């Protein structure tokens, strides 16, 4: 995984609809957004998805680069959270529409938090 110290997050004004829609076009990434939509920050190592760890890292980077999530490093652990307020300010209603449709179609249901983790 890329060290968080070297990572830049786009400002709300730098977020683009094309980048957001592209980031939200994958079932694993939608599953990550669904999981993070409860507002809790999660450690990357606690996330479980039906992909290799390197692929999960790629999906998390795509979400971060689009401004969907924010990552931070604390020691050797990396944490991720949904940038809900920024998304709602930049694209009102988009996140709610995606989450509602994903829930109806059960998209991303196989993205989970490791058992025994607080907030799971």
LINBELBEL-V811251 format. One record per residue. RES is the residue in three letters. OMEGA is omega in radians with two decimals (* if undefined). Layout:
((RES;OMEGA) (RES;OMEGA))
//
This chain:
((UNK;-3.14) (UNK;3.09) (UNK;-3.07) (UNK;-3.10) (UNK;-3.04) (UNK;-3.04) (UNK;3.09) (UNK;3.07) (UNK;3.11) (UNK;3.03) (UNK;3.13) (UNK;-3.14) (UNK;3.13) (UNK;3.13) (UNK;3.09) (UNK;3.13) (UNK;-3.13) (UNK;3.14) (UNK;-3.14) (UNK;-3.13) (UNK;3.10) (UNK;3.13) (UNK;-3.10) (UNK;-3.07) (UNK;-3.11) (UNK;-3.11) (UNK;3.12) (UNK;3.13) (UNK;3.06) (UNK;3.09) (UNK;3.09) (UNK;3.11) (UNK;3.09) (UNK;-3.13) (UNK;-3.09) (UNK;-3.06) (UNK;3.08) (UNK;3.08) (UNK;-3.13) (UNK;3.01) (UNK;-3.09) (UNK;3.00) (UNK;3.14) (UNK;-3.10) (UNK;3.14) (UNK;-3.11) (UNK;3.13) (UNK;3.10) (UNK;-3.09) (UNK;3.13) (UNK;3.07) (UNK;3.14) (UNK;3.12) (UNK;3.11) (UNK;3.06) (UNK;3.10) (UNK;3.08) (UNK;-3.14) (UNK;3.11) (UNK;3.10) (UNK;3.12) (UNK;3.12) (UNK;-3.14) (UNK;-3.10) (UNK;3.11) (UNK;-3.12) (UNK;-3.12) (UNK;-3.13) (UNK;3.02) (UNK;3.11) (UNK;3.05) (UNK;3.12) (UNK;3.06) (UNK;-3.04) (UNK;3.13) (UNK;-3.12) (UNK;3.09) (UNK;-3.11) (UNK;-3.13) (UNK;3.06) (UNK;3.11) (UNK;3.11) (UNK;-3.02) (UNK;-3.10) (UNK;3.13) (UNK;3.12) (UNK;3.14) (UNK;3.11) (UNK;-3.07) (UNK;-3.08) (UNK;-3.07) (UNK;3.07) (UNK;-3.08) (UNK;-3.08) (UNK;3.11) (UNK;3.13) (UNK;3.13) (UNK;-3.12) (UNK;3.12) (UNK;-3.14) (UNK;3.13) (UNK;3.11) (UNK;3.14) (UNK;-3.09) (UNK;3.13) (UNK;3.12) (UNK;3.07) (UNK;-3.10) (UNK;-3.08) (UNK;3.02) (UNK;-2.99) (UNK;2.98) (UNK;-3.14) (UNK;3.13) (UNK;3.09) (UNK;3.14) (UNK;-3.14) (UNK;3.14) (UNK;-3.12) (UNK;*))
//
